[in-house]
Amino acid sequence: MPRQVPVPCRRPRPDAHGEIMQTTQNTEEKALQRAVRAALAAPSIFNTQPWRWRIDGPRARLYADRSRQLLVADPDGRLMTVSCGAALHHGRVALADAGEACDIARMPDPTEPDLLATIRVTGPHEPTLAEMQAAAAINRRRTDRRPFTAQPVGDAICRTLIVAAESEHAHALVVDDSHIAVLGLIAVEAGALQLSDAYYRAELADWTHRPPWSGDGVDTAGAVPAAPRRVPVRDYAPFGGPVMHPGWENDRGARYLLVYTDGDTPVHWLRAGEALSALLLTAVATGLSTAPISDVTELPTTRDQLRTLLPGIGHPQIAVRVGYGPPGEPPPSTTRRLAEEVINPR
């Protein structure tokens, strides 16, 4: 009987469709990797960067990082979620600029409350001029705490900022000149109440005196000492440290906006963060300097007072100062954590 020679078992070669599918998945994953890296530049309360990302093929999942929540300034995690919403919008903008369409699912799993959103790449996208300008503004944006110049921010630009926030299912109100003094008093009250709290002072000291390798926190070098202005800014250096010279301006031309929402649930907070990001990137694209103001919404008492400035029922989430920055070098950019600490961390 003739000997039978065994036929070697070979792994089947994928057909052309399989190769295309694999190539598509790799392209989508790389696009998400780039978008999530761009999102690391998003603003966050005390520069805590309270987010984690996990990328799996054509999908990225955004998680709140509770270990980075401010337990005194943000006990319910509202501003942590607003910060994550800003990162979500940054990532969406970067994807659109790269020519990728996506679907967003917000709060997709009620049993997993820290899973704030998923982004799924769905196909090609032709970026608009506004999307390209917003993407270019991501790395130019700085939180500028110096007083802005007397050059006024026009009503047309303010309307553009309002539209940007509204496009993210939140609202923005330009504070009327007649109410600026009220906003200023609210800021003064917030500062006094917080600095009188020993636990807040300890939290502030922790996040303004970070070790150089941490990649987070607010360096006092980006803070400014008190200077004449209509609405004071948070004192980030009450315990000393290098600060920027405030310059000779007085915020005379600055405008103040309140980002607010119809409801006050985590999904509303996430939307507020997306609206904040849209507003900031639009402002930078038009040549404005910006500075989010969160301290006026951190205390229940001052947040309630802000509600009196709204045109109807609503929940103020964060304020923003916009204007034309003083001449010279822009303020230094804040440090950022390494991508591998944030994306698919172990």
N, C-alpha and C positions, 0 to 999 in steps of 0.2 A: 504493500500500500504506500503510495507516494506520501512523503513527509509534507505536512502543511506548514507553510511559513506564515507566522503571525503578521498581520498588517498593523503597522504602528498607528496608535490612536492619536489623531491630530485635533487640536482645537479648531472648531469651524471658523473660517474667516468671515467676519461680519460683512453683510452686504453693503452696497453703497448707501442705502438709507440709514443703516446703523452707524456708518462712519460719519455721515452728515449730522445725525442726532448727537453723537459724541462731541463732534466739533462745535456744534451749537451750544451744548451744555457747558463746554469749557470756555467758550466766548462769554456766555452769560455770567458764569462764575467769576471770570476775570473782571468783567464790567462791575459786578457787585463789589469785588474787592477794592477796586479803584474808588467807587462811590463811597463806600464805608470809610476808607482812609480820608477822603475829602470831608466826611462828616465829623471827623475828629476835631476840626477847627470850629465847631459850633460853640456859641456862648453857653455858659452854664453858671448857676448861682455859685459864687465864691470860686469859680473855675474848678468845681468838684468833678466835672466830667462823669456824671453818675449813670453811665450806660455801658452795656456789653452787647456785642454783636456775635451772632453765630451764622455762618454762611454754609449752606448745603445745596450745591448745584445752583439752580436758578432762583433760589430763595434765600433771603437774609432775614433773620429774626432779631428784633431789637428788644433788649431786656433792661429794666431798671436795675441799677446796682445799689441795693439797699445799704451796703457797707459804706457808701459814700454819701448817704443822706445826712443833711444837717438836722440834728435832733432838736436844736433850740430854735434856730431861725426858720426851720421848715419841718415842724413835727409831723404834719400829715402827709408829707411827700408831694405836696402840690407843685412847688417850684422845682423839685427834682423831675417831676413829670413834664413840666413846661420845658425844662432843659433838654430832656429826651426828645420832645417834640421838635425843638430846634435842630437837633441832630438828624432826626428823621427827614425834615425838609431839606437840610443840606444834602443828604444822600440822594433824595429824589431829584434835586436840581442837577447834581453831578451826573446822575444816570441820564437825565433828559439831554444834557449837553453832550454826552457820549453817544447819543443816537439810540437810546434804549427806552422803550415804553415799559411801564410797570403797573401792577395792581397793588393797592395797599389794603391790608386788613388791619384795622385798629382794634385793640383789645380782643383778639380772636378767640381766646380760650378763657371762659369765666373761672375755670378751676386753676388757672395759672395767672394771677393778677400782675405779676412782674413782667410777663410777656406783653409788651405794649403794642407791638406792631410787627407785621411781616411784610416784606417787599418781595414780589415775584416779578421777574422779568418776563414780559409777554411778547416781545417782538421789536421790530425796528421802529424808530421814531424820528421825525424831522424836527430838530430843535428850533424853537422860535428865537427871535432876536432877544426878547426879554429873558428867556432861559439861559442863553449864552452870556448875556451881561450879568445875570445873577451868579452864574458859575464863576465868571471871572472875578466877581466881587468877594468870593469866599475867602481867598487868601489876602485880600486887601483890607478886610474889615478889622477894625481895632475898637476896643472899648476906650473911648477918649474921655477921660474925666476932667480935662482942662476946660475952663470956661471958653465958650465959642465966641466968635466975633459978632459985631453989630450988624453984619450983612444979613438981611432978613431972609428967612425961608419962605418962599412964595406960596400962595394958596394952591396954585396948580400942582406944585410938588406934593403938598400935603394931601391933596385929593388922590394923587397917584399912590401914596403910601396907604391911604385908607382902602383903596381898591385892592392893593396887594394883600392886606390883612383879610379883607372880605372874601377874597378868592380861596382862602383856607378855612372858610366856615367859622370865622370869628369876626370880631369887630374892632375898629380903632376909632377913637375919638380924639380930635385935636382940642386940647384944653384951651378954652377961650381966655383971652388976655385978662378979662375981668375975674377969672378964677385962678390965675397964676399964684396970687398971694395965698389963696387957700391951699394950693398944692405945696407951696413953700412951707407953710405952717405945719402941714401934715408931715413933711419930711423932717422938720425940726423936732416934732414930737416923737417920730419914730426913732430918730437918733438918740434922743435923750432917754427914752424908755429902754431901748436896747442896751445902751452903755451903762445903764444903772443896774443891769442884770449880770451878776457875776458869772453865771453859766454861759451867757452870750459872750461875755468878754473872753472867757476861756476858749470858746469855739472860734471866735474871731482870731485870737492869738494863734491857735493851731493852724488855721488855714491861711494866715499871712506870714508865717514863719516856717515854711516847709523846707525839708532838706533839698539840696540842689538836684538830687537824682529823682525826686518824686514826679516831676513833670506836671504838677498840678498846683492849685492854690493861687492866691493873689499876691504877687510880689509887691511890697510897698513901693518899689521903684516906679510902679504904674499908678500910684496914688498921688493926690495933690493935697497940700494943706488948705485950710479954709481960706476962701477969697470972696470978695463981694459978688454975689450972684442972687438971682431971684429965687432959685430953688437949690438949697445946699445938697451936696452929694455926701454919701456915706464916708465916714472917717475910717480908712483902712489902716491907718498908722497911729492909733492912740498909744501904742507901746514903743514908738520910735522906729527908726529905720530910714533908709534913703527914700526921698519922694521927688516927684517932678516939680519944677517951678510952675506955678499956675499961670504965669504970663500976665499980660496987662489987659486982657479982655474981661467981659462981664456977663456973657450969655445974653446980651441984649437982643440979638437976632435969633436966638434959639426958639424952637417950638417943642412943645411937650405933647405926647400922645399917650393915651391909655388903651392898652389892649384888653378887651373884655369879652365875655362869652355869655350866652343865654342861660346856660346851666353851670353847675359847679361840681361836676363829677370828673373822675380821671380821664374820660375821653374828651371832655371839654378842656381839661388842662393840657392834654396832648395837642389838641387843635390850637390852643392858644400859643403853644411853643412853635408850631408850624407857622402860625400867623406872625409871630415875633420874628422868626427867621426871614420870612418873605419881606416883611417891612424893613428889616435891617439891610438885607442884600439889595433891595430896591433903592434904599436911601444911599448906600455906598455907590451903587451904579450911577446915580445922578450927581455924585460929587460931594455928598454930605458926610460929615462925621457923626458918629452915633455913640450912645451910651445907654444901655438898659438900666432901669432904676427899679430894683426889686424891694428895697427896704420899706417902701411905703405900703406894700401889700403883705408884709410878713407878719404883722400884728393884727389881730382881729379888730382892735379899736380903730386903727388908722385905715384898714381896709374898708371898714364900714363908712368912714368919713369920705373915702374916695367915691363910694356909691352915689353920694349926693351930687357928684359932678356929671354923672351919666344922664343921658336924655330920657331914660325909662328904666325898666327892670333889667338888671344885668349884674355880672360879677366881675369886678376888676381883677385881672391876673398879674399884670406887670405894666410899668410905665417905661417910656422911652424918651430920651432927649436927643434931638437932632439939630444940626446946625453946621455952619462953616467953621472948620477948625482953624486955629491960629497958624500963621505961616511958620515954615521950618519943618523939621523932621517930625513925622507922626510918632505917637507914643509906641513904646516897644510892644511887640506881640507877647501874649501870655504863653507860658510853656504848655506843652501837651505831652500826655503819656505816650509811650511807645505803642505802635499798632498791635504788636503781639500781646500786649497786656489787655487789650480791649476786644480784639477780633479773635473769635474762637479760643478764648482763654481756657486753660485746663482747670 
